[in-house]
Amino acid sequence: MSRRSFDKAFKTAAVKLIIEESFSVNEVSVQLGLHANSLYRWVQEYEKYGDSVFPGKGSALFDAQYEIKKLEQENRYLGEELELLKKFRVFLKPSKKYDFNS
């Protein structure tokens, strides 16, 4: 069984039924065929992020997770570069016998 996904309009409409129309989470979950925990999470995200909720693929955390992943990759790359430079720093230091400032 594949995981169902919902777009921003559907999630926003479901949350507004709870917040603005004062339906209970259980009522909305039964009517829409959703698990109540999903609705609770959507309501929390809506209250936290407001109108900018559910970007990308419908998750409020999607953009933040993507940015974190990108920064972790960059951090790993820079760490590898630093280690390489540490190994070859002997070649980067000017030798005393070739000191041109004398």
Number of C-alpha atoms within 10 A of each C-alpha: 3 4 4 6 11 11 13 18 11 12 20 17 12 19 24 15 15 18 15 9 9 9 14 12 21 16 13 18 17 11 8 10 9 14 13 16 12 13 19 16 12 21 22 13 18 20 13 12 12 11 10 11 20 23 14 12 13 18 19 19 15 14 14 11 12 11 12 12 12 11 12 12 12 12 12 11 11 12 12 12 11 11 11 11 13 11 9 10 10 10 9 9 8 10 10 8 6 8 8 8 4 5
